[in-house]
Amino acid sequence: MKSIDLIEQKTKNIVSSLLPNINSEDFSDTSNLFSIGLDSVNAMTLVLKLQNAFGIKFATTDMNAENFQSVATIVKLINQKQS
């Protein structure tokens, strides 16, 4: 499995743990996480869990809704951080 696929799978697992009421039909890589239930409290928990899971640190400039809008945007950000 490619590293980008591993990042995607781990990210999906973390998001799913924070949004347990979403079903897989409503949840894709490009789903807007804020429109399916992610709020500001969950978003901060998401950031912390992602940092711990991937051993990275997000900069203040990374903290915007665009970077955390979907699994796809999160994967892109994490991939940049790990490069």
PyMOL commands that set and color helices and strands:
alter all, ss='L'
color gray80, all
select helices_A, chain A and resi 3-18+24-26+40-54+60-62+71-82
alter helices_A, ss='H'
color red, helices_A
deselect
rebuild
show_as cartoon
